[in-house]
Amino acid sequence: MPDEAPSARGSDRIQALLVVCVLAVASVVIALLGTTPARVSATELMGDARTPGERAFIASHRGGGATAPENTLPAISAALAGGFDYVEVDIALTADRHPVLMHDATVDRTTDGHGAVRGLTLDQVRALDAGAWFAPAYAGTRVPTLTEFLDVLAASEGRALVELKGRWDAEAVAHAIAEVEARDLDRRILVSSFDARTLALVRETTEQVPRLVILHTLPDDVVAAVREAGARGIVVDRRAVLDRPEVVDELHDAGMRVVVYTLNTDRQWGQVTTLGVDGIVTDDPGTLSRWQESAAGNG
């Protein structure tokens, strides 16, 4: 948020001059340092808006869930080691309001436990086995906390697309953003959510971390919807974009970005690349990367 200028009495010319001097010095500092800390541009984190046929950035879905148990540290570490543009993860809140990595509303599919994430405490979630269902070699793998994930991310050169699952309250959002800022990850994380109120809380907490609104379908005026959500773009089902391809140009003309999910075949990658989408979420980032290299070589 921009700082409030100190109030000055109209009759106090000296104080007014001091304010002018302070603002002048501040402008020089900003010019010397470059980007103001109040805001990170979409271009800075996601690159220039793509043109039709141009390479989209790759986001490894659920932390690299094709190579290791989804949303676990082994999967995330593998994706980061692979050098993909982004690792995509899902963050949910436990009953005692601790953020953990989990895609589903329940722990049933990806752990040996049962029940809603929001109905279990952090200790209960941490006691679960989140790896044996994937392969015996991962037995004993735990559900990571947000803190653990951010520590791994900070130790790498990678970036993250972080989905906040469900509805978050102001305290939980503030805690999560504080964890991000404590590791100086503001410029390496995109926050996304289906819930506009959660995104609004992120915006109220910080202007530094860019936000993307997740959509299943496209509203008539998608640019207005994105602006209303205070977002820099959308993460959207590929079918919605294919049904309305002109939306890519609409959003690009407004300075916004388009990320599509979840695409795993050559045909799907080709369809959205032709439209000029900015990012592709995939379960198979390695194959997508090789496909992009091949497509560039044939172009």
VOVEXDO-320306 format. One record per residue (C-alpha): residue number from 1; residue in one letter; z, x, y. Coordinates in nm, 3 decimals. Each point is the difference from the previous one (the first is absolute). Layout:
<nodes>
<node n="NUM" res="A" pz="Z" px="X" py="Y"/>
...
</nodes>
This chain:
<nodes>
<node n="1" res="M" pz="0.000" px="0.000" py="0.000"/>
<node n="2" res="P" pz="-0.070" px="0.133" py="0.352"/>
<node n="3" res="D" pz="0.306" px="0.109" py="0.194"/>
<node n="4" res="E" pz="0.119" px="-0.229" py="0.276"/>
<node n="5" res="A" pz="-0.038" px="0.152" py="0.349"/>
<node n="6" res="P" pz="0.331" px="0.026" py="0.190"/>
<node n="7" res="S" pz="0.043" px="-0.266" py="0.266"/>
<node n="8" res="A" pz="-0.008" px="0.132" py="0.355"/>
<node n="9" res="R" pz="0.097" px="-0.160" py="0.323"/>
<node n="10" res="G" pz="-0.290" px="-0.036" py="0.237"/>
<node n="11" res="S" pz="0.198" px="0.163" py="0.278"/>
<node n="12" res="D" pz="0.089" px="0.309" py="-0.201"/>
<node n="13" res="R" pz="-0.305" px="0.222" py="0.063"/>
<node n="14" res="I" pz="0.157" px="0.306" py="-0.160"/>
<node n="15" res="Q" pz="0.062" px="-0.175" py="-0.330"/>
<node n="16" res="A" pz="-0.353" px="-0.137" py="0.005"/>
<node n="17" res="L" pz="-0.138" px="0.349" py="0.049"/>
<node n="18" res="L" pz="0.209" px="0.126" py="-0.291"/>
<node n="19" res="V" pz="-0.142" px="-0.271" py="-0.223"/>
<node n="20" res="V" pz="-0.353" px="0.098" py="0.099"/>
<node n="21" res="C" pz="0.077" px="0.364" py="-0.078"/>
<node n="22" res="V" pz="0.146" px="-0.086" py="-0.340"/>
<node n="23" res="L" pz="-0.304" px="-0.209" py="-0.089"/>
<node n="24" res="A" pz="-0.232" px="0.278" py="0.111"/>
<node n="25" res="V" pz="0.182" px="0.253" py="-0.216"/>
<node n="26" res="A" pz="-0.005" px="-0.240" py="-0.295"/>
<node n="27" res="S" pz="-0.375" px="-0.046" py="0.034"/>
<node n="28" res="V" pz="-0.051" px="0.376" py="-0.005"/>
<node n="29" res="V" pz="0.216" px="0.035" py="-0.313"/>
<node n="30" res="I" pz="-0.195" px="-0.274" py="-0.177"/>
<node n="31" res="A" pz="-0.328" px="0.163" py="0.097"/>
<node n="32" res="L" pz="0.119" px="0.333" py="-0.139"/>
<node n="33" res="L" pz="0.137" px="-0.142" py="-0.324"/>
<node n="34" res="G" pz="-0.284" px="-0.238" py="-0.073"/>
<node n="35" res="T" pz="0.084" px="-0.333" py="-0.162"/>
<node n="36" res="T" pz="0.291" px="-0.184" py="0.153"/>
<node n="37" res="P" pz="0.282" px="-0.065" py="-0.250"/>
<node n="38" res="A" pz="-0.015" px="-0.372" py="0.073"/>
<node n="39" res="R" pz="-0.306" px="-0.066" py="-0.213"/>
<node n="40" res="V" pz="-0.221" px="0.145" py="-0.272"/>
<node n="41" res="S" pz="-0.362" px="-0.113" py="0.011"/>
<node n="42" res="A" pz="-0.184" px="-0.151" py="-0.295"/>
<node n="43" res="T" pz="-0.249" px="0.285" py="0.030"/>
<node n="44" res="E" pz="0.275" px="0.260" py="-0.026"/>
<node n="45" res="L" pz="0.123" px="-0.132" py="-0.334"/>
<node n="46" res="M" pz="-0.308" px="-0.162" py="-0.152"/>
<node n="47" res="G" pz="-0.287" px="0.184" py="0.166"/>
<node n="48" res="D" pz="-0.287" px="-0.147" py="0.198"/>
<node n="49" res="A" pz="-0.129" px="-0.342" py="-0.101"/>
<node n="50" res="R" pz="-0.244" px="0.050" py="-0.285"/>
<node n="51" res="T" pz="-0.368" px="-0.080" py="0.020"/>
<node n="52" res="P" pz="-0.185" px="-0.165" py="-0.290"/>
<node n="53" res="G" pz="-0.023" px="0.246" py="-0.287"/>
<node n="54" res="E" pz="0.259" px="0.241" py="0.140"/>
<node n="55" res="R" pz="0.282" px="0.122" py="-0.225"/>
<node n="56" res="A" pz="0.314" px="-0.216" py="0.011"/>
<node n="57" res="F" pz="0.345" px="0.150" py="-0.042"/>
<node n="58" res="I" pz="0.160" px="-0.033" py="-0.343"/>
<node n="59" res="A" pz="0.343" px="-0.154" py="-0.058"/>
<node n="60" res="S" pz="0.146" px="0.056" py="-0.347"/>
<node n="61" res="H" pz="0.133" px="-0.342" py="-0.105"/>
<node n="62" res="R" pz="0.369" px="-0.037" py="-0.083"/>
<node n="63" res="G" pz="0.060" px="0.370" py="0.029"/>
<node n="64" res="G" pz="-0.261" px="0.098" py="-0.256"/>
<node n="65" res="G" pz="0.086" px="-0.258" py="-0.264"/>
<node n="66" res="A" pz="-0.297" px="0.087" py="-0.221"/>
<node n="67" res="T" pz="0.141" px="0.343" py="-0.091"/>
<node n="68" res="A" pz="0.376" px="-0.070" py="-0.014"/>
<node n="69" res="P" pz="0.233" px="-0.300" py="0.034"/>
<node n="70" res="E" pz="-0.088" px="-0.177" py="0.324"/>
<node n="71" res="N" pz="0.221" px="0.050" py="0.305"/>
<node n="72" res="T" pz="0.192" px="0.286" py="-0.161"/>
<node n="73" res="L" pz="0.041" px="0.358" py="0.115"/>
<node n="74" res="P" pz="-0.220" px="0.141" py="-0.282"/>
<node n="75" res="A" pz="-0.286" px="-0.228" py="0.107"/>
<node n="76" res="I" pz="0.048" px="0.078" py="0.368"/>
<node n="77" res="S" pz="0.020" px="0.374" py="-0.061"/>
<node n="78" res="A" pz="-0.321" px="-0.011" py="-0.205"/>
<node n="79" res="A" pz="-0.183" px="-0.191" py="0.274"/>
<node n="80" res="L" pz="0.120" px="0.240" py="0.268"/>
<node n="81" res="A" pz="-0.101" px="0.298" py="-0.213"/>
<node n="82" res="G" pz="-0.344" px="-0.158" py="-0.039"/>
<node n="83" res="G" pz="-0.052" px="0.029" py="0.374"/>
<node n="84" res="F" pz="-0.103" px="-0.361" py="0.056"/>
<node n="85" res="D" pz="0.011" px="-0.129" py="0.357"/>
<node n="86" res="Y" pz="0.291" px="-0.239" py="-0.053"/>
<node n="87" res="V" pz="0.249" px="-0.094" py="-0.265"/>
<node n="88" res="E" pz="0.069" px="-0.374" py="0.007"/>
<node n="89" res="V" pz="0.347" px="-0.125" py="-0.097"/>
<node n="90" res="D" pz="0.199" px="-0.323" py="0.005"/>
<node n="91" res="I" pz="0.353" px="-0.022" py="0.143"/>
<node n="92" res="A" pz="0.233" px="-0.288" py="-0.088"/>
<node n="93" res="L" pz="0.361" px="-0.072" py="0.093"/>
<node n="94" res="T" pz="0.283" px="-0.028" py="-0.253"/>
<node n="95" res="A" pz="0.281" px="-0.255" py="0.017"/>
<node n="96" res="D" pz="0.207" px="0.245" py="0.206"/>
<node n="97" res="R" pz="-0.297" px="0.068" py="0.230"/>
<node n="98" res="H" pz="-0.102" px="0.343" py="-0.126"/>
<node n="99" res="P" pz="-0.375" px="0.077" py="0.002"/>
<node n="100" res="V" pz="-0.147" px="0.099" py="-0.337"/>
<node n="101" res="L" pz="-0.353" px="0.041" py="-0.131"/>
<node n="102" res="M" pz="-0.107" px="-0.311" py="-0.190"/>
<node n="103" res="H" pz="-0.315" px="-0.210" py="0.012"/>
<node n="104" res="D" pz="0.103" px="-0.319" py="-0.177"/>
<node n="105" res="A" pz="0.263" px="-0.246" py="0.114"/>
<node n="106" res="T" pz="0.176" px="0.062" py="-0.333"/>
<node n="107" res="V" pz="0.071" px="0.319" py="-0.193"/>
<node n="108" res="D" pz="-0.116" px="-0.147" py="-0.331"/>
<node n="109" res="R" pz="-0.352" px="0.145" py="-0.025"/>
<node n="110" res="T" pz="0.068" px="0.362" py="0.097"/>
<node n="111" res="T" pz="0.355" px="0.062" py="-0.126"/>
<node n="112" res="D" pz="0.220" px="-0.084" py="-0.298"/>
<node n="113" res="G" pz="0.198" px="-0.244" py="0.214"/>
<node n="114" res="H" pz="-0.029" px="-0.362" py="0.105"/>
<node n="115" res="G" pz="0.039" px="-0.193" py="0.321"/>
<node n="116" res="A" pz="-0.105" px="-0.005" py="0.363"/>
<node n="117" res="V" pz="0.021" px="0.323" py="0.196"/>
<node n="118" res="R" pz="0.183" px="-0.188" py="0.276"/>
<node n="119" res="G" pz="0.252" px="-0.121" py="-0.256"/>
<node n="120" res="L" pz="0.096" px="0.349" py="-0.121"/>
<node n="121" res="T" pz="0.208" px="0.263" py="0.175"/>
<node n="122" res="L" pz="-0.124" px="0.353" py="0.056"/>
<node n="123" res="D" pz="0.224" px="0.129" py="-0.279"/>
<node n="124" res="Q" pz="-0.141" px="-0.260" py="-0.239"/>
<node n="125" res="V" pz="-0.360" px="0.087" py="0.089"/>
<node n="126" res="R" pz="0.067" px="0.372" py="-0.029"/>
<node n="127" res="A" pz="0.140" px="-0.048" py="-0.350"/>
<node n="128" res="L" pz="-0.335" px="-0.135" py="-0.124"/>
<node n="129" res="D" pz="-0.263" px="0.196" py="-0.191"/>
<node n="130" res="A" pz="-0.323" px="-0.018" py="0.202"/>
<node n="131" res="G" pz="-0.210" px="0.226" py="-0.219"/>
<node n="132" res="A" pz="0.025" px="-0.084" py="-0.370"/>
<node n="133" res="W" pz="-0.228" px="-0.304" py="0.032"/>
<node n="134" res="F" pz="-0.282" px="0.230" py="0.114"/>
<node n="135" res="A" pz="0.037" px="0.277" py="-0.257"/>
<node n="136" res="P" pz="0.284" px="0.158" py="-0.202"/>
<node n="137" res="A" pz="-0.034" px="0.321" py="0.200"/>
<node n="138" res="Y" pz="0.123" px="-0.184" py="0.309"/>
<node n="139" res="A" pz="0.309" px="-0.155" py="-0.162"/>
<node n="140" res="G" pz="0.298" px="0.030" py="0.230"/>
<node n="141" res="T" pz="-0.203" px="-0.002" py="0.322"/>
<node n="142" res="R" pz="0.194" px="-0.182" py="0.270"/>
<node n="143" res="V" pz="-0.105" px="-0.241" py="0.274"/>
<node n="144" res="P" pz="-0.018" px="0.219" py="0.312"/>
<node n="145" res="T" pz="0.173" px="-0.077" py="0.326"/>
<node n="146" res="L" pz="-0.183" px="0.013" py="0.331"/>
<node n="147" res="T" pz="0.194" px="0.317" py="0.081"/>
<node n="148" res="E" pz="-0.123" px="0.174" py="-0.315"/>
<node n="149" res="F" pz="-0.359" px="-0.101" py="0.066"/>
<node n="150" res="L" pz="0.010" px="0.121" py="0.360"/>
<node n="151" res="D" pz="0.149" px="0.333" py="-0.109"/>
<node n="152" res="V" pz="-0.291" px="0.054" py="-0.241"/>
<node n="153" res="L" pz="-0.252" px="-0.104" py="0.266"/>
<node n="154" res="A" pz="0.157" px="0.228" py="0.261"/>
<node n="155" res="A" pz="-0.024" px="0.296" py="-0.237"/>
<node n="156" res="S" pz="-0.376" px="-0.055" py="-0.028"/>
<node n="157" res="E" pz="-0.291" px="-0.019" py="0.241"/>
<node n="158" res="G" pz="-0.076" px="-0.357" py="-0.105"/>
<node n="159" res="R" pz="0.000" px="-0.335" py="0.175"/>
<node n="160" res="A" pz="0.122" px="-0.338" py="-0.117"/>
<node n="161" res="L" pz="-0.095" px="-0.365" py="0.026"/>
<node n="162" res="V" pz="0.333" px="-0.178" py="-0.040"/>
<node n="163" res="E" pz="0.016" px="-0.372" py="-0.073"/>
<node n="164" res="L" pz="0.324" px="-0.177" py="0.089"/>
<node n="165" res="K" pz="0.036" px="-0.271" py="-0.265"/>
<node n="166" res="G" pz="0.131" px="-0.342" py="0.096"/>
<node n="167" res="R" pz="0.189" px="-0.067" py="0.320"/>
<node n="168" res="W" pz="0.216" px="0.271" py="0.154"/>
<node n="169" res="D" pz="0.281" px="-0.038" py="0.251"/>
<node n="170" res="A" pz="0.044" px="0.206" py="0.316"/>
<node n="171" res="E" pz="0.272" px="0.222" py="-0.147"/>
<node n="172" res="A" pz="-0.205" px="0.088" py="-0.308"/>
<node n="173" res="V" pz="-0.306" px="0.078" py="0.212"/>
<node n="174" res="A" pz="0.203" px="0.216" py="0.238"/>
<node n="175" res="H" pz="0.148" px="0.193" py="-0.292"/>
<node n="176" res="A" pz="-0.342" px="0.062" py="-0.156"/>
<node n="177" res="I" pz="-0.154" px="0.115" py="0.328"/>
<node n="178" res="A" pz="0.296" px="0.230" py="0.064"/>
<node n="179" res="E" pz="-0.063" px="0.161" py="-0.340"/>
<node n="180" res="V" pz="-0.366" px="0.052" py="0.090"/>
<node n="181" res="E" pz="0.080" px="0.145" py="0.341"/>
<node n="182" res="A" pz="0.270" px="0.229" py="-0.138"/>
<node n="183" res="R" pz="-0.271" px="0.175" py="-0.204"/>
<node n="184" res="D" pz="-0.254" px="0.004" py="0.282"/>
<node n="185" res="L" pz="-0.236" px="-0.216" py="-0.204"/>
<node n="186" res="D" pz="-0.099" px="-0.236" py="0.282"/>
<node n="187" res="R" pz="-0.355" px="0.134" py="0.008"/>
<node n="188" res="R" pz="-0.045" px="-0.003" py="-0.376"/>
<node n="189" res="I" pz="0.093" px="-0.357" py="-0.089"/>
<node n="190" res="L" pz="-0.171" px="-0.336" py="0.037"/>
<node n="191" res="V" pz="0.222" px="-0.307" py="-0.050"/>
<node n="192" res="S" pz="-0.152" px="-0.319" py="-0.138"/>
<node n="193" res="S" pz="0.131" px="-0.344" py="-0.089"/>
<node n="194" res="F" pz="-0.112" px="-0.355" py="-0.071"/>
<node n="195" res="D" pz="0.292" px="-0.119" py="0.214"/>
<node n="196" res="A" pz="-0.079" px="-0.008" py="0.373"/>
<node n="197" res="R" pz="0.370" px="-0.024" py="0.090"/>
<node n="198" res="T" pz="0.074" px="0.320" py="-0.188"/>
<node n="199" res="L" pz="-0.282" px="0.176" py="0.185"/>
<node n="200" res="A" pz="0.138" px="-0.133" py="0.328"/>
<node n="201" res="L" pz="0.337" px="0.158" py="-0.081"/>
<node n="202" res="V" pz="-0.172" px="0.331" py="-0.072"/>
<node n="203" res="R" pz="-0.177" px="-0.024" py="0.334"/>
<node n="204" res="E" pz="0.326" px="-0.076" py="0.180"/>
<node n="205" res="T" pz="0.163" px="0.299" py="-0.167"/>
<node n="206" res="T" pz="-0.277" px="0.251" py="0.069"/>
<node n="207" res="E" pz="-0.346" px="0.014" py="0.154"/>
<node n="208" res="Q" pz="-0.055" px="0.331" py="-0.172"/>
<node n="209" res="V" pz="-0.067" px="-0.119" py="-0.356"/>
<node n="210" res="P" pz="-0.331" px="-0.190" py="-0.027"/>
<node n="211" res="R" pz="-0.003" px="-0.337" py="-0.173"/>
<node n="212" res="L" pz="-0.259" px="-0.180" py="-0.210"/>
<node n="213" res="V" pz="0.018" px="-0.369" py="-0.093"/>
<node n="214" res="I" pz="-0.087" px="-0.085" py="-0.361"/>
<node n="215" res="L" pz="-0.223" px="-0.302" py="-0.057"/>
<node n="216" res="H" pz="-0.125" px="-0.183" py="-0.307"/>
<node n="217" res="T" pz="-0.251" px="-0.197" py="0.207"/>
<node n="218" res="L" pz="-0.139" px="0.039" py="0.350"/>
<node n="219" res="P" pz="0.093" px="-0.237" py="0.285"/>
<node n="220" res="D" pz="-0.279" px="-0.126" py="0.225"/>
<node n="221" res="D" pz="0.101" px="0.234" py="0.283"/>
<node n="222" res="V" pz="0.118" px="0.303" py="-0.191"/>
<node n="223" res="V" pz="0.013" px="0.224" py="0.308"/>
<node n="224" res="A" pz="0.240" px="-0.239" py="0.172"/>
<node n="225" res="A" pz="0.211" px="-0.024" py="-0.316"/>
<node n="226" res="V" pz="0.030" px="0.378" py="-0.022"/>
<node n="227" res="R" pz="0.093" px="0.025" py="0.367"/>
<node n="228" res="E" pz="0.259" px="-0.275" py="-0.040"/>
<node n="229" res="A" pz="0.154" px="0.195" py="-0.288"/>
<node n="230" res="G" pz="0.012" px="0.311" py="0.219"/>
<node n="231" res="A" pz="-0.207" px="0.187" py="-0.259"/>
<node n="232" res="R" pz="-0.275" px="0.262" py="0.015"/>
<node n="233" res="G" pz="-0.208" px="-0.158" py="-0.274"/>
<node n="234" res="I" pz="0.003" px="-0.178" py="-0.333"/>
<node n="235" res="V" pz="0.045" px="0.069" py="-0.369"/>
<node n="236" res="V" pz="-0.203" px="-0.270" py="-0.168"/>
<node n="237" res="D" pz="-0.133" px="-0.116" py="-0.336"/>
<node n="238" res="R" pz="-0.351" px="0.138" py="-0.046"/>
<node n="239" res="R" pz="-0.135" px="-0.345" py="-0.085"/>
<node n="240" res="A" pz="0.092" px="-0.129" py="0.345"/>
<node n="241" res="V" pz="-0.198" px="0.282" py="0.163"/>
<node n="242" res="L" pz="-0.300" px="-0.047" py="-0.230"/>
<node n="243" res="D" pz="-0.003" px="-0.373" py="0.082"/>
<node n="244" res="R" pz="0.006" px="0.081" py="0.373"/>
<node n="245" res="P" pz="-0.145" px="0.349" py="0.048"/>
<node n="246" res="E" pz="-0.037" px="-0.033" py="0.377"/>
<node n="247" res="V" pz="0.379" px="0.018" py="0.031"/>
<node n="248" res="V" pz="-0.015" px="0.379" py="-0.037"/>
<node n="249" res="D" pz="-0.201" px="0.034" py="0.321"/>
<node n="250" res="E" pz="0.217" px="-0.260" py="0.174"/>
<node n="251" res="L" pz="0.313" px="0.202" py="-0.068"/>
<node n="252" res="H" pz="-0.163" px="0.334" py="0.077"/>
<node n="253" res="D" pz="-0.122" px="-0.133" py="0.335"/>
<node n="254" res="A" pz="0.363" px="-0.087" py="0.078"/>
<node n="255" res="G" pz="0.116" px="0.352" py="-0.093"/>
<node n="256" res="M" pz="0.154" px="-0.120" py="-0.326"/>
<node n="257" res="R" pz="-0.031" px="0.128" py="-0.356"/>
<node n="258" res="V" pz="-0.088" px="-0.164" py="-0.333"/>
<node n="259" res="V" pz="0.161" px="0.105" py="-0.329"/>
<node n="260" res="V" pz="-0.098" px="-0.181" py="-0.321"/>
<node n="261" res="Y" pz="0.189" px="-0.041" py="-0.329"/>
<node n="262" res="T" pz="-0.007" px="0.057" py="-0.300"/>
<node n="263" res="L" pz="-0.339" px="0.146" py="-0.102"/>
<node n="264" res="N" pz="-0.057" px="0.185" py="-0.326"/>
<node n="265" res="T" pz="-0.374" px="0.002" py="-0.078"/>
<node n="266" res="D" pz="-0.310" px="0.171" py="0.137"/>
<node n="267" res="R" pz="-0.149" px="-0.337" py="0.088"/>
<node n="268" res="Q" pz="0.303" px="-0.105" py="0.204"/>
<node n="269" res="W" pz="0.021" px="0.335" py="0.178"/>
<node n="270" res="G" pz="-0.369" px="-0.015" py="0.085"/>
<node n="271" res="Q" pz="0.022" px="-0.354" py="0.136"/>
<node n="272" res="V" pz="0.277" px="0.074" py="0.250"/>
<node n="273" res="T" pz="-0.126" px="0.347" py="0.093"/>
<node n="274" res="T" pz="-0.330" px="-0.159" py="0.100"/>
<node n="275" res="L" pz="0.195" px="-0.222" py="0.240"/>
<node n="276" res="G" pz="0.182" px="0.293" py="0.160"/>
<node n="277" res="V" pz="0.360" px="-0.080" py="-0.094"/>
<node n="278" res="D" pz="0.253" px="0.263" py="0.103"/>
<node n="279" res="G" pz="0.218" px="0.023" py="-0.310"/>
<node n="280" res="I" pz="-0.006" px="-0.087" py="-0.370"/>
<node n="281" res="V" pz="0.311" px="-0.061" py="-0.209"/>
<node n="282" res="T" pz="-0.068" px="0.091" py="-0.364"/>
<node n="283" res="D" pz="0.174" px="0.057" py="-0.332"/>
<node n="284" res="D" pz="-0.248" px="0.280" py="-0.076"/>
<node n="285" res="P" pz="-0.006" px="0.232" py="0.302"/>
<node n="286" res="G" pz="-0.137" px="0.296" py="-0.193"/>
<node n="287" res="T" pz="-0.310" px="-0.185" py="-0.115"/>
<node n="288" res="L" pz="-0.048" px="-0.155" py="0.345"/>
<node n="289" res="S" pz="0.018" px="0.346" py="0.159"/>
<node n="290" res="R" pz="-0.267" px="0.131" py="-0.237"/>
<node n="291" res="W" pz="-0.213" px="-0.308" py="0.062"/>
<node n="292" res="Q" pz="0.021" px="0.059" py="0.375"/>
<node n="293" res="E" pz="-0.103" px="0.363" py="-0.045"/>
<node n="294" res="S" pz="-0.296" px="-0.107" py="-0.211"/>
<node n="295" res="A" pz="-0.100" px="-0.270" py="0.247"/>
<node n="296" res="A" pz="0.016" px="0.248" py="0.287"/>
<node n="297" res="G" pz="-0.214" px="0.245" py="-0.194"/>
<node n="298" res="N" pz="-0.262" px="-0.265" py="-0.065"/>
<node n="299" res="G" pz="0.002" px="-0.124" py="0.359"/>
</nodes>
